[in-house]
Amino acid sequence: MASLIEDYALLSNMRTGPLVSRTGSVDWLCAPRFDSPSVFGALLGEADHGRWLLAPSCTVADEAGGEVLDEEESGAQVAERFYVENTFVLQTVWVTDSGSVRVTDFLPLTSRTDVIRRVEGLTGEVEMYQELRVRFGYGAVVPWVSRFEGEEDPEGGDPAPPMLVAMAGPDALVLRGEPLPESSDDDERRHRGTFTVSAGQARDFVLTHFPSHRTPPAPVDVNEQLTRTVELWQDWSGLYTPPAAEQDEPVHIVPVRGHAVARRSDVVRRSLLVVRALMHQETGGLVAAPTTSLPDVVGGERNWDHRFSWLRDAAMALEVMLDHDHDREAVQLRNWLLRAVAGDPHDLQNIYGVAGERRGREHQLDLPGYERSRPVREGNGAAGQHQTDAVGHVMVVFEKLRRRGAAEDHLSWPLQQAMLRSVVENYEVKDQGLWEMRGERQYYTHSRVLMWAALQSGVDAVRLHGLPGDAPVWEQLRDALAEEIWTSGYDPEVGSFVQYYGSKTVDASLLQLPQVGFVAHDDERMLGTVRRIEEELRHPCGLIHRYRNVLGPVDPEDPDAYAGVIGVDGFSGQDNPHLGASLWLAAQYARSGRTDSARKLVDLVLSRANDLGLLSTEWSPDRRRMTGNFPQTFTHLALVQAMDALDAAQGRRGAPEPREATGVTP
């Protein structure tokens, strides 16, 4: 059975993102890309769906079954688990009755997919257990595994190490290291074995993915790659300039296990690292998460494939990278956005593949699901939804680039003009909103405001920057949209914007209205919306929901009000409080003068992080654990933005020039 979501650590080579459990098992690995079928899929099923376990033997209850004991039962404890400073090189220190060992897990930042696991003896002597179950195709394909003994060096040097080669169809893996696990004599179709490590000894194991029509790649120099990987991550993170040290307050993180104290700048730096780790090294495509189908509600159906690239995430990340001295990544994201939206503007999607592929197919996989949460999905059908806000996210960030001095080229402005023509032609079309509702289409207020923002950005491009374009047409439609939004998207009786035209409810997407310049953060009508969000969406734990999943008014205190009722998102029941939306509220607090409320809410979210500073999509107050895909790019981007807003409000850093609120009609 898979571990708790918060018990996993992310590794990355900026091409794929395996997850390693606290118990020493690589339970999730897609190779060679984030969105490739899994090689290890135990995260969404059982051990036989693929895993690579490396841990003290005393933690394995029954080698025949491979069941892993918890720390209390095994007598072995994880004394500490941490990333080497500002990297994704994971180190786990195990302490047993007979001694202690350190396991170092990492992926070199190369064009290959090498998962490296080094075991070092620290004290005494520890017997280690290793088990390898390779399952290609999301656990469906058991490979043919061959063992090759190392060939003698003709020049008299040490012989090449032995290797295991697992092969099926187009995929192959090679495992190198000594001793290699042996083929099991049971029907589990796995390789397992034990070895002993004494103080001062080290053993390296390297698992490499390669196309099966090629020969196994040459072995890597583990020492060299470890040094190089640490240097590359630290050089990158060193580009970020934090607030002044004397103003850099500590923040206390109290995760499910352990207690950590970090400076606020370290929290920002770790989130920036997560975003970089989930950007493809070559294409610049930013995945929402490296996982699929980790449930928003354990046992529920809101299980999505987040191994794809959202336009809004890329736009948010572009601005965040610019604000934190990562210009190269900002350029990568800009170029990815241009390539992704290139083509027929009438066929604009909000989700693309890592290289900008147009994806729309979604199907169910034959996997049990995380803690029996089904369905397990490959692909994301939301790519086929009409999302009128997508153009707005792109146009707004390109206008911000122009204001920072970036020049348009032969591709960028013509593409933006085409997108604006699409906005004009699709003016009357309803959509499924920012949260990709699978219920009936509506005129969502947030979507209409983002359409307005797209047109405003086009007008600014012509009027302020001298670019050619249909400014009179865009101005006319912009003003008509503003009047429509104030008439149908704002309810003067309650002094609040509403979720969609004709509704009486609010949702967290309304917190973005000031961000695109439609209304000021401290406008009384925006403050009234915040009050409604606090009243309707805030859970007693302090975090907020994205929306209340109802089609009509109900008592929010009545848990039976949602049971069995299909709501606006197309599902029954209420999902868990959303970490990213809660951070949006914190940023709104900071920008409207409620600094103390902002700080408390940011700290509340941070208290839900795991011991490595990683956050998922949502938090279950009932189960007191993370839910949703992990780690979640959206959450970490929202965390950086909230911390920036808080730092600006408290004078730690200069606030970015706010966009003038021009959506208010006279």
BAVO-663066 format. One line per 4 residues: number of its first residue (from 1); their letters; for each residue x, y, z of C-alpha. Coordinates in pm, 1 decimal. Layout:
BEGIN
NUM	A	X,Y,Z | ...
END
This chain:
BEGIN
1	MASL	0.0,0.0,0.0 | 123.7,350.1,-85.1 | 246.5,587.1,184.9 | 71.5,906.2,290.2
5	IEDY	106.2,1170.0,19.9 | 308.6,1395.0,251.6 | 556.8,1114.6,319.3 | 696.1,1135.6,-34.1
9	ALLS	996.7,1329.8,-158.2 | 1034.1,1463.2,-510.7 | 1343.9,1390.6,-719.2 | 1395.7,1560.8,-1053.6
13	NMRT	1620.3,1586.0,-1356.2 | 1383.3,1846.6,-1505.9 | 1251.1,1576.6,-1739.5 | 1069.2,1349.2,-1498.7
17	GPLV	986.1,1356.0,-1129.0 | 996.7,1028.8,-932.9 | 860.2,1011.1,-578.4 | 1048.3,834.4,-296.7
21	SRTG	859.3,737.1,17.4 | 982.0,786.4,370.4 | 1013.5,404.9,385.3 | 1272.0,405.9,104.9
25	SVDW	1054.3,299.6,-186.6 | 1047.9,467.0,-527.4 | 674.2,423.2,-579.6 | 633.5,651.2,-880.7
29	LCAP	851.5,697.3,-1187.9 | 745.5,791.5,-1539.6 | 1020.9,763.0,-1798.2 | 1157.1,933.7,-1990.9
33	RFDS	913.8,1227.7,-1951.7 | 677.7,1349.5,-1682.4 | 381.4,1233.0,-1891.4 | 523.6,895.8,-1999.2
37	PSVF	359.6,574.2,-1871.5 | 486.6,473.3,-1530.9 | 772.7,231.7,-1470.9 | 699.0,222.9,-1097.8
41	GALL	328.7,265.9,-1019.2 | 285.5,140.2,-661.7 | 167.0,490.5,-571.8 | -160.3,412.1,-747.7
45	GEAD	-188.5,50.0,-648.5 | 19.1,-220.2,-486.9 | 385.0,-320.2,-485.7 | 325.5,-538.6,-789.8
49	HGRW	244.9,-230.2,-996.1 | 613.8,-145.6,-972.5 | 853.7,-11.8,-712.5 | 1219.4,3.3,-610.3
53	LLAP	1258.7,-52.1,-236.7 | 1590.8,10.3,-61.1 | 1578.7,13.0,320.8 | 1712.9,-167.0,628.7
57	SCTV	1606.0,-532.3,625.6 | 1437.1,-498.1,963.2 | 1177.7,-266.1,806.1 | 1049.6,-544.9,579.1
61	ADEA	806.5,-768.4,768.8 | 805.7,-1055.0,522.6 | 1051.9,-1067.3,238.1 | 822.1,-1301.9,52.3
65	GGEV	546.2,-1041.5,51.8 | 763.0,-732.9,75.9 | 539.4,-564.5,333.7 | 706.1,-259.3,485.7
69	LDEE	670.3,-197.3,858.5 | 632.7,144.3,1013.4 | 907.2,284.4,1235.4 | 752.2,169.3,1562.7
73	ESGA	714.5,-190.1,1443.4 | 1050.3,-224.6,1270.9 | 1282.9,-82.5,1532.6 | 1447.8,123.6,1257.2
77	QVAE	1390.4,497.1,1254.6 | 1439.1,771.4,1001.3 | 1653.6,997.3,1216.8 | 1649.2,1273.2,957.3
81	RFYV	1546.4,1329.5,597.3 | 1644.5,1638.9,405.0 | 1754.4,1779.5,72.4 | 2116.4,1885.0,42.0
85	ENTF	2084.5,2262.4,70.4 | 1893.2,2415.4,-223.1 | 1890.5,2095.2,-430.0 | 1679.6,1789.0,-502.8
89	VLQT	1948.3,1555.2,-372.8 | 1766.7,1366.3,-98.0 | 1944.8,1221.1,204.1 | 1778.3,985.1,451.9
93	VWVT	1953.4,867.8,767.7 | 1832.4,537.3,910.4 | 1915.0,429.3,1266.0 | 1876.9,61.8,1363.3
97	DSGS	1973.6,-146.5,1665.3 | 2296.2,-250.6,1491.1 | 2407.3,78.6,1335.0 | 2314.4,362.9,1104.5
101	VRVT	2325.9,432.8,730.6 | 2267.6,725.2,498.5 | 2083.5,676.2,168.0 | 2135.5,945.5,-96.5
105	DFLP	1882.5,957.4,-383.1 | 1908.4,1185.0,-686.3 | 1882.8,1219.2,-1063.7 | 2175.1,1379.1,-1250.7
109	LTSR	2078.2,1685.7,-1454.6 | 2166.8,1532.6,-1790.0 | 1975.1,1427.5,-2100.1 | 1947.9,1073.9,-1960.3
113	TDVI	1716.9,926.6,-1697.8 | 1942.0,784.5,-1425.2 | 1804.2,721.8,-1077.3 | 2101.9,693.5,-841.1
117	RRVE	2083.0,549.2,-488.2 | 2394.1,549.1,-270.3 | 2405.9,364.3,64.0 | 2677.1,473.0,310.1
121	GLTG	2752.1,309.1,644.7 | 2779.1,562.2,925.2 | 2809.0,352.5,1240.0 | 2809.5,-17.7,1322.0
125	EVEM	2675.8,-255.6,1060.2 | 2335.2,-254.0,889.6 | 2177.3,-517.7,667.0 | 1992.3,-357.1,376.9
129	YQEL	1707.9,-502.3,172.8 | 1661.0,-424.5,-196.6 | 1364.2,-515.1,-411.7 | 1310.2,-423.7,-776.2
133	RVRF	975.8,-470.2,-949.4 | 976.5,-312.8,-1295.0 | 632.1,-270.8,-1450.8 | 608.0,-76.3,-1772.7
137	GYGA	282.6,71.2,-1899.6 | 127.7,172.4,-1566.4 | 189.5,-166.3,-1408.8 | 44.4,-365.9,-1697.7
141	VVPW	364.0,-491.5,-1864.2 | 603.4,-729.3,-1688.2 | 941.5,-709.1,-1865.6 | 1185.0,-983.2,-1954.5
145	VSRF	1484.6,-944.8,-1723.5 | 1834.1,-1066.7,-1811.9 | 2148.3,-1066.8,-1599.9 | 2483.0,-985.4,-1757.1
149	EGEE	2810.1,-1040.8,-1573.4 | 3073.8,-774.0,-1613.6 | 3325.5,-825.3,-1890.0 | 3698.7,-829.1,-1814.2
153	DPEG	3893.6,-515.7,-1898.0 | 4139.6,-609.0,-2177.7 | 4390.7,-362.0,-2033.6 | 4391.8,-534.8,-1697.1
157	GDPA	4170.8,-293.0,-1506.4 | 3871.0,-377.1,-1293.6 | 3597.4,-567.9,-1477.6 | 3277.9,-384.4,-1564.7
161	PPML	3010.1,-426.6,-1298.4 | 2730.6,-676.3,-1362.2 | 2391.3,-545.9,-1469.8 | 2025.8,-638.7,-1489.2
165	VAMA	1843.8,-540.8,-1807.2 | 1462.2,-529.7,-1805.3 | 1300.0,-501.0,-2147.5 | 950.0,-495.6,-2294.3
169	GPDA	832.6,-334.0,-2617.1 | 997.6,6.5,-2667.1 | 1121.4,43.6,-2309.5 | 1421.3,-89.1,-2121.2
173	LVLR	1592.6,-32.0,-1787.7 | 1937.8,-130.1,-1675.4 | 2035.6,-161.8,-1308.0 | 2403.3,-151.2,-1213.9
177	GEPL	2553.8,-199.9,-870.4 | 2687.6,-465.5,-637.4 | 2537.2,-683.0,-522.5 | 2249.0,-693.4,-768.9
181	PESS	1920.0,-835.4,-642.2 | 1845.4,-1191.1,-749.2 | 1546.0,-1324.8,-934.2 | 1282.0,-1436.6,-685.4
185	DDDE	1179.9,-1801.4,-683.2 | 818.4,-1711.1,-603.0 | 550.3,-1593.8,-844.0 | 595.0,-1225.6,-759.8
189	RRHR	812.2,-1159.8,-1067.7 | 1064.1,-941.6,-890.7 | 1430.9,-924.7,-796.8 | 1532.8,-897.2,-432.5
193	GTFT	1830.1,-945.7,-205.0 | 2019.2,-824.6,99.3 | 2364.0,-681.9,161.1 | 2550.9,-546.7,460.5
197	VSAG	2707.6,-202.8,493.2 | 2960.0,-124.3,765.8 | 3078.1,215.4,886.3 | 3285.4,382.6,615.0
201	QARD	3157.8,160.6,332.8 | 2947.3,280.2,38.9 | 2748.3,100.7,-229.4 | 2603.7,265.2,-539.5
205	FVLT	2306.6,150.3,-747.6 | 2212.3,319.0,-1074.6 | 1889.1,253.6,-1264.9 | 1887.3,390.0,-1620.2
209	HFPS	1600.4,409.0,-1868.8 | 1679.9,370.9,-2238.9 | 1500.0,277.2,-2564.1 | 1498.9,-100.3,-2600.8
213	HRTP	1630.6,-88.4,-2959.4 | 1958.3,56.6,-2829.5 | 2233.3,-90.8,-2616.2 | 2245.6,5.2,-2247.1
217	PAPV	2410.5,344.9,-2194.5 | 2755.5,357.2,-2043.3 | 2781.8,359.5,-1661.2 | 2790.1,696.6,-1487.8
221	DVNE	3056.2,820.8,-1250.5 | 2844.1,856.1,-935.5 | 3089.6,1081.0,-750.0 | 3121.0,1314.8,-1044.0
225	QLTR	2745.1,1329.9,-1105.1 | 2664.5,1386.0,-739.9 | 2904.9,1679.1,-719.1 | 2782.4,1821.8,-1048.2
229	TVEL	2413.4,1785.8,-959.8 | 2455.9,1964.5,-627.0 | 2649.8,2245.0,-795.7 | 2392.8,2296.6,-1070.9
233	WQDW	2095.4,2316.3,-834.6 | 2279.6,2546.4,-594.4 | 2407.0,2772.6,-872.4 | 2050.8,2811.4,-1000.0
237	SGLY	1893.6,2877.6,-661.7 | 2172.3,3125.3,-587.0 | 2037.4,3359.2,-857.3 | 1746.3,3449.5,-629.5
241	TPPA	1809.4,3757.7,-417.7 | 1618.8,3726.3,-88.0 | 1507.0,4014.7,134.6 | 1764.4,4165.4,368.3
245	AEQD	1883.9,3906.4,620.1 | 1802.1,4117.7,922.9 | 1439.1,4140.9,807.7 | 1416.6,3779.8,698.5
249	EPVH	1193.0,3641.1,971.3 | 1190.4,3272.7,1058.6 | 879.6,3067.8,987.4 | 789.0,2758.7,1185.6
253	IVPV	675.2,2461.0,978.9 | 502.0,2186.4,1173.8 | 442.9,1904.5,925.6 | 286.8,1566.3,994.6
257	RGHA	620.3,1436.9,1120.9 | 894.4,1647.8,1270.9 | 941.7,2018.1,1320.4 | 1135.0,2251.0,1095.8
261	VARR	1228.9,2614.3,1123.6 | 1321.2,2799.4,806.9 | 1374.1,3154.7,700.2 | 1096.7,3297.2,487.0
265	SDVV	1341.9,3338.9,200.1 | 1414.4,2965.2,217.0 | 1043.5,2893.2,180.9 | 1035.8,3104.6,-135.5
269	RRSL	1355.7,2946.0,-264.9 | 1220.9,2592.4,-214.9 | 901.1,2680.1,-398.8 | 1102.1,2828.9,-685.2
273	LVVR	1304.4,2507.5,-693.5 | 985.2,2301.5,-713.9 | 865.5,2507.3,-1009.7 | 1202.9,2467.5,-1183.8
277	ALMH	1207.3,2095.0,-1110.5 | 871.8,2058.8,-1288.2 | 976.7,2255.0,-1598.3 | 1103.4,2032.8,-1877.4
281	QETG	1473.5,2099.0,-1926.3 | 1451.6,2132.7,-2305.2 | 1096.8,2238.6,-2395.8 | 1023.8,2464.2,-2099.1
285	GLVA	684.2,2297.3,-2053.3 | 572.7,2327.7,-1689.6 | 365.5,2038.5,-1555.5 | 103.2,2107.6,-1289.4
289	APTT	234.8,1809.9,-1091.3 | 442.3,1498.2,-1165.7 | 152.4,1268.5,-1067.9 | -188.3,1159.2,-1188.6
293	SLPD	-503.2,1069.6,-997.1 | -394.2,1140.5,-642.1 | -745.5,1213.9,-514.0 | -870.9,1554.6,-406.0
297	VVGG	-1092.0,1355.3,-167.2 | -966.0,1009.9,-65.7 | -1210.3,753.2,-202.5 | -1370.3,1009.3,-435.6
301	ERNW	-1380.1,1063.5,-811.7 | -1204.1,1399.7,-846.2 | -882.0,1234.8,-956.5 | -704.2,1424.4,-1231.9
305	DHRF	-395.3,1380.2,-1446.5 | -179.7,1685.9,-1378.5 | 125.2,1582.5,-1583.1 | 42.7,1846.6,-1842.9
309	SWLR	105.1,2216.2,-1896.6 | -162.7,2478.5,-1828.2 | -143.5,2819.3,-1996.7 | -237.4,2992.3,-1670.2
313	DAAM	35.4,2808.2,-1476.8 | 294.3,2899.3,-1738.2 | 184.1,3263.2,-1730.9 | 198.4,3273.2,-1348.4
317	ALEV	538.7,3105.4,-1349.0 | 675.8,3344.4,-1612.0 | 596.8,3643.1,-1392.8 | 728.7,3472.7,-1078.7
321	MLDH	1055.7,3382.1,-1249.1 | 1101.1,3739.1,-1371.4 | 1037.6,3874.2,-1022.4 | 1300.5,3643.8,-871.4
325	DHDR	1595.9,3687.9,-1107.3 | 1542.7,3376.5,-1319.9 | 1534.2,3543.9,-1660.2 | 1640.7,3233.5,-1852.8
329	EAVQ	1342.1,3036.1,-1724.8 | 1112.1,3330.6,-1798.1 | 1230.7,3325.9,-2160.0 | 1176.5,2949.4,-2175.8
333	LRNW	821.6,2988.2,-2051.2 | 753.4,3275.5,-2293.1 | 877.2,3070.6,-2587.0 | 679.5,2765.0,-2473.0
337	LLRA	363.4,2975.9,-2455.9 | 419.1,3103.4,-2809.6 | 479.1,2755.8,-2951.0 | 182.1,2608.6,-2764.1
341	VAGD	-73.7,2863.4,-2882.3 | 61.8,2870.5,-3239.2 | -189.3,2731.1,-3485.3 | -559.3,2793.9,-3527.4
345	PHDL	-664.5,3050.7,-3264.6 | -1016.8,2904.8,-3276.5 | -866.6,2580.7,-3144.9 | -691.9,2733.9,-2844.6
349	QNIY	-670.1,2494.9,-2551.1 | -595.6,2565.6,-2188.3 | -389.1,2245.6,-2144.2 | -101.5,2120.4,-2358.9
353	GVAG	160.5,1850.4,-2351.8 | 507.8,1913.5,-2214.5 | 636.3,2002.9,-2561.4 | 320.2,2194.9,-2654.1
357	ERRG	128.1,1898.7,-2794.9 | -248.2,1937.4,-2823.0 | -401.1,1682.7,-2589.6 | -768.4,1611.8,-2538.9
361	REHQ	-804.9,1239.6,-2485.3 | -875.7,1112.9,-2135.5 | -922.1,748.9,-2044.6 | -919.2,530.6,-1737.8
365	LDLP	-632.0,303.6,-1640.3 | -669.8,-41.8,-1491.0 | -513.5,48.2,-1156.1 | -669.0,18.5,-808.8
369	GYER	-603.8,384.8,-734.1 | -446.6,559.6,-439.7 | -622.1,410.9,-135.0 | -884.4,270.8,-375.0
373	SRPV	-970.5,613.7,-516.0 | -1095.8,558.4,-865.7 | -1099.3,626.7,-1151.3 | -729.1,648.4,-1231.7
377	REGN	-695.5,873.7,-1533.9 | -442.6,917.6,-1812.2 | -491.4,1241.2,-2000.0 | -709.7,1532.4,-1899.2
381	GAAG	-1042.8,1590.4,-2067.4 | -1037.8,1954.7,-1955.1 | -809.0,2015.1,-2254.2 | -1121.8,1986.2,-2468.2
385	QHQT	-1322.1,2233.2,-2261.3 | -1377.4,2585.1,-2383.0 | -1188.7,2808.8,-2139.5 | -1238.3,3176.4,-2215.8
389	DAVG	-996.8,3281.0,-1941.4 | -695.7,3114.8,-2109.3 | -634.2,3400.5,-2355.8 | -651.4,3652.1,-2072.9
393	HVMV	-374.8,3485.0,-1873.4 | -146.3,3488.0,-2177.3 | -226.4,3842.9,-2286.4 | -184.3,3987.5,-1936.9
397	VFEK	160.8,3838.9,-1886.8 | 275.0,3953.3,-2232.4 | 162.7,4306.9,-2149.8 | 365.6,4285.6,-1829.0
401	LRRR	664.7,4177.5,-2036.3 | 620.3,4480.0,-2264.1 | 609.2,4709.5,-1961.1 | 939.7,4562.2,-1849.9
405	GAAE	1097.7,4645.9,-2183.4 | 1059.9,4316.2,-2370.1 | 1024.1,4361.1,-2744.8 | 770.2,4174.7,-2957.3
409	DHLS	899.4,3974.5,-3251.3 | 765.9,3848.2,-3584.1 | 578.8,3567.1,-3407.1 | 466.1,3697.6,-3070.6
413	WPLQ	248.5,3997.7,-3158.2 | 74.8,3841.3,-3463.1 | -16.2,3542.6,-3243.2 | -157.4,3774.4,-2978.2
417	QAML	-361.2,3956.7,-3243.0 | -502.0,3622.4,-3357.7 | -596.2,3534.0,-3000.8 | -773.3,3867.5,-2960.6
421	RSVV	-971.9,3803.8,-3280.0 | -1075.0,3474.3,-3124.2 | -1195.1,3659.3,-2813.1 | -1405.7,3890.2,-3027.5
425	ENYE	-1556.0,3604.0,-3227.5 | -1628.5,3390.8,-2920.1 | -1770.7,3671.6,-2710.3 | -2107.1,3498.3,-2653.9
429	VKDQ	-1967.6,3153.2,-2570.5 | -2007.0,3019.7,-2216.2 | -1733.1,2810.6,-2054.6 | -1653.6,2582.8,-1760.1
433	GLWE	-1460.2,2838.8,-1557.7 | -1116.5,2846.9,-1400.8 | -1187.7,2534.0,-1194.7 | -1279.4,2332.8,-1508.3
437	MRGE	-1628.1,2240.8,-1392.5 | -1772.2,1931.4,-1552.5 | -2125.3,2055.0,-1505.9 | -2327.9,2295.7,-1719.2
441	RQYY	-2147.3,2580.8,-1896.2 | -2198.2,2926.8,-1750.4 | -2089.1,3286.1,-1790.0 | -1834.6,3269.0,-1508.2
445	THSR	-1748.5,3613.5,-1376.2 | -1376.7,3534.1,-1355.7 | -1374.9,3414.6,-1717.5 | -1552.2,3727.9,-1838.8
449	VLMW	-1306.6,3947.6,-1646.6 | -1013.1,3762.1,-1804.0 | -1166.3,3824.3,-2146.7 | -1186.7,4191.6,-2049.8
453	AALQ	-821.2,4176.9,-1938.2 | -715.8,4024.3,-2270.6 | -882.6,4310.4,-2459.6 | -736.1,4570.2,-2222.5
457	SGVD	-389.4,4425.1,-2284.0 | -445.8,4450.3,-2658.8 | -555.5,4811.9,-2628.8 | -248.5,4891.4,-2416.3
461	AVRL	-23.8,4727.3,-2675.4 | -154.8,4968.8,-2938.2 | -204.2,5284.2,-2732.7 | 101.9,5260.4,-2506.1
465	HGLP	352.5,5060.2,-2710.7 | 265.9,5161.1,-3066.7 | 191.3,4813.6,-3198.9 | -54.4,4771.3,-3486.6
469	GDAP	-399.4,4639.0,-3405.4 | -777.2,4683.6,-3400.1 | -780.6,4903.3,-3089.5 | -1122.8,5066.8,-3157.3
473	VWEQ	-1290.4,4725.2,-3186.0 | -1116.3,4597.0,-2874.7 | -1202.8,4912.1,-2678.6 | -1568.4,4888.5,-2772.1
477	LRDA	-1594.2,4524.8,-2667.7 | -1384.9,4585.6,-2354.2 | -1623.8,4856.8,-2237.8 | -1927.8,4643.8,-2318.9
481	LAEE	-1779.6,4359.2,-2117.2 | -1708.3,4586.7,-1821.3 | -2068.1,4708.8,-1819.0 | -2194.6,4351.6,-1850.4
485	IWTS	-1974.0,4230.8,-1561.6 | -2088.9,4509.6,-1330.7 | -2450.2,4440.2,-1427.0 | -2452.1,4058.3,-1417.3
489	GYDP	-2135.9,3955.5,-1233.5 | -2176.2,4186.1,-937.0 | -2467.0,4173.1,-690.5 | -2519.4,4518.9,-533.6
493	EVGS	-2768.5,4380.2,-282.5 | -2494.6,4184.9,-104.8 | -2205.9,4403.0,-221.9 | -2013.8,4118.1,-387.4
497	FVQY	-1911.9,3969.5,-717.2 | -2074.3,3631.9,-787.7 | -1943.1,3302.0,-920.1 | -2136.0,3317.4,-1247.5
501	YGSK	-2416.4,3525.4,-1394.7 | -2743.2,3452.1,-1219.3 | -2585.9,3285.3,-917.4 | -2583.2,3405.8,-558.9
505	TVDA	-2262.4,3228.8,-455.2 | -1893.9,3322.8,-472.0 | -1581.5,3127.5,-560.5 | -1210.9,3176.8,-500.1
509	SLLQ	-1136.8,3269.9,-861.5 | -1285.6,3613.0,-783.8 | -971.9,3684.6,-580.3 | -790.9,3728.1,-913.2
513	LPQV	-1002.0,4021.5,-1030.8 | -771.2,4286.4,-878.4 | -465.7,4105.1,-1014.5 | -563.3,4184.2,-1373.6
517	GFVA	-662.8,4544.6,-1300.9 | -1040.7,4515.6,-1313.0 | -1093.3,4646.6,-960.2 | -860.6,4768.7,-684.8
521	HDDE	-764.6,4535.8,-402.0 | -905.3,4781.2,-146.5 | -1218.5,4875.5,-341.1 | -1518.9,4831.5,-111.2
525	RMLG	-1683.8,4603.6,-366.6 | -1379.9,4379.2,-365.4 | -1365.8,4386.3,13.0 | -1732.1,4287.2,15.4
529	TVRR	-1645.1,3991.7,-206.8 | -1370.9,3890.6,35.8 | -1621.0,3899.9,321.4 | -1853.0,3669.3,127.4
533	IEEE	-1564.0,3433.9,53.6 | -1478.4,3424.0,422.5 | -1840.0,3354.2,514.8 | -1918.2,3095.4,247.2
537	LRHP	-1591.1,2925.0,162.2 | -1380.2,2925.6,477.4 | -1356.3,2591.7,654.3 | -1335.7,2591.7,1036.5
541	CGLI	-969.1,2487.0,998.3 | -898.3,2831.6,849.3 | -835.9,2730.1,487.6 | -1086.1,2803.4,210.8
545	HRYR	-1260.8,2593.9,-50.5 | -1246.4,2691.0,-416.8 | -1628.7,2690.7,-434.1 | -1934.1,2539.0,-269.1
549	NVLG	-2045.7,2252.7,-487.5 | -2414.8,2335.9,-497.0 | -2665.8,2443.3,-759.7 | -2885.0,2630.4,-513.8
553	PVDP	-2875.6,2776.9,-163.7 | -2807.3,2531.7,118.1 | -2696.0,2555.4,477.7 | -2311.8,2541.1,462.4
557	EDPD	-2307.2,2401.6,816.7 | -2519.0,2102.0,714.2 | -2286.9,1818.2,597.0 | -2584.1,1630.7,448.7
561	AYAG	-2665.0,1919.7,217.3 | -2411.2,1797.9,-36.9 | -2447.6,1421.9,-0.8 | -2560.1,1258.0,-323.2
565	VIGV	-2635.8,1591.6,-491.7 | -2463.4,1663.6,-821.9 | -2325.0,2013.8,-795.1 | -2181.0,2274.7,-1028.5
569	DGFS	-1861.4,2073.5,-1083.4 | -2050.8,1767.7,-1208.7 | -1981.9,1557.3,-897.8 | -2155.2,1500.7,-568.2
573	GQDN	-2008.9,1606.0,-237.7 | -1768.2,1881.2,-142.7 | -1397.0,1872.1,-213.7 | -1136.8,1963.0,48.2
577	PHLG	-1002.2,2311.9,124.2 | -765.3,2427.5,-148.7 | -414.0,2536.4,-54.4 | -354.8,2755.3,-359.2
581	ASLW	-687.2,2937.2,-320.9 | -609.8,2995.3,46.9 | -280.7,3156.0,-54.6 | -464.2,3378.2,-304.4
585	LAAQ	-673.9,3500.9,-13.9 | -357.3,3565.0,187.4 | -215.5,3773.9,-99.1 | -542.2,3971.4,-118.2
589	YARS	-519.3,4036.8,256.4 | -164.0,4166.5,221.2 | -246.4,4394.7,-71.9 | -551.2,4543.4,99.8
593	GRTD	-379.1,4625.5,426.9 | -468.0,4318.3,635.5 | -106.7,4221.6,694.8 | -164.0,4026.6,1014.3
597	SARK	-438.3,3817.3,853.6 | -211.1,3750.2,556.5 | 77.1,3635.8,774.6 | -143.9,3402.8,978.0
601	LVDL	-296.4,3243.7,670.1 | 42.0,3193.3,501.2 | 174.2,3032.4,819.2 | -133.7,2811.2,835.3
605	VLSR	-66.7,2682.1,484.1 | 301.0,2631.1,563.3 | 204.1,2425.4,866.6 | 47.2,2179.8,620.9
609	ANDL	374.7,2133.5,428.8 | 572.1,1813.8,470.6 | 915.1,1798.5,632.6 | 1076.9,1885.4,297.8
613	GLLS	865.0,2194.5,237.6 | 647.5,2032.2,-33.1 | 274.6,2098.1,-73.4 | -4.2,1918.6,-256.7
617	TEWS	-328.6,2057.9,-399.8 | -562.3,2029.9,-102.2 | -580.0,1948.8,267.8 | -826.9,1715.1,437.6
621	PDRR	-922.0,1857.3,777.8 | -1103.1,1535.6,872.4 | -806.6,1311.0,795.2 | -546.6,1578.1,878.1
625	RMTG	-342.5,1497.0,570.6 | -262.8,1616.9,220.6 | -479.4,1525.2,-75.3 | -449.5,1585.5,-447.5
629	NFPQ	-156.5,1565.7,-684.7 | 185.0,1624.5,-535.2 | 382.4,1841.6,-531.4 | 148.7,2093.9,-692.9
633	TFTH	297.0,2373.9,-905.8 | -9.5,2596.9,-860.5 | 25.9,2583.3,-480.9 | 395.8,2666.9,-483.9
637	LALV	345.2,2954.8,-729.9 | 65.7,3092.0,-512.6 | 292.7,3057.9,-207.7 | 566.1,3265.1,-372.5
641	QAMD	311.7,3531.7,-473.7 | 161.6,3543.7,-124.5 | 506.7,3571.6,36.2 | 596.6,3849.3,-208.2
645	ALDA	276.3,4037.1,-125.7 | 344.1,3997.8,244.7 | 707.0,4107.6,208.5 | 597.2,4413.9,11.4
649	AQGR	331.0,4502.0,269.3 | 587.0,4475.2,549.0 | 853.9,4669.9,362.6 | 1090.8,4377.9,298.9
653	RGAP	1088.8,4423.9,-77.7 | 958.0,4669.5,-329.5 | 605.4,4600.3,-440.7 | 555.6,4549.2,-814.3
657	EPRE	379.5,4841.6,-975.8 | 7.4,4762.7,-943.1 | -196.9,4758.3,-1258.5 | -439.5,5048.2,-1261.0
661	ATGV	-795.9,4937.6,-1190.2 | -966.2,5034.5,-1515.4 | -1264.6,4801.0,-1509.7 | -1482.2,5038.2,-1308.1
665	TP	-1735.4,5214.7,-1525.6 | -1823.7,5576.0,-1447.3
END
